[in-house]
Amino acid sequence: MVKAKIGDELVNMPLRLVVRFDYRGVNRPKGLFFGSKNVDRIAEENREHQATLLRNVPVQGIHIEDIDTSSETYTLFDDAMGAIVAYAPIQVTIRADMIEDVVRFIMREEFRKVELLEPEQILLTKYDIERFLFKINVELQAMQASIERRGNQR
């Protein structure tokens, strides 16, 4: 629980926030005789798969309150790939026991935005900031290792 200041009083309460992810859909040709899927459809399938994982896979310290998959899919031209890429947004309302529990959500490639709903003010101690920075470092190292593994597979 984080310490929140409500009026002149300090209380322990969880964080409530909305995190937005945009799941990507890239067209990959399947073969000579079989057509490839629409990039919008690929992005929407990725979004549905991730929403299912969020609903069904527990994360310690995190409670998923709501998953909104109703946002429209949008497409952009990706200069690096030289192709049209679709993105399917999802907004996840979560309740977190501690601020470092949120790091695994915001360090994802699909992360786009975070909005803190509650509390209005947070009091972080020296120890809280140290744990938060340590967790960021752990997630960054895991992300780098993942990128290196993907690079070595090619």
Buried (B, 14 or more C-beta within 10 A) or exposed (E): EBBBEEEEEEEEBBBBBBBBBBBBBBBEEEEEEEEEBBBBBBBBBBBBEBBEEBEEEEEEBBBBEEBEBEBEBEBEEEEEEEEBBBBBBBBBBBBBBBBBBBBBBBBEEBEBEEEEEEBEEBEEEEEBEEBBEEBBEBBEEEEEEEEEEEEEEE
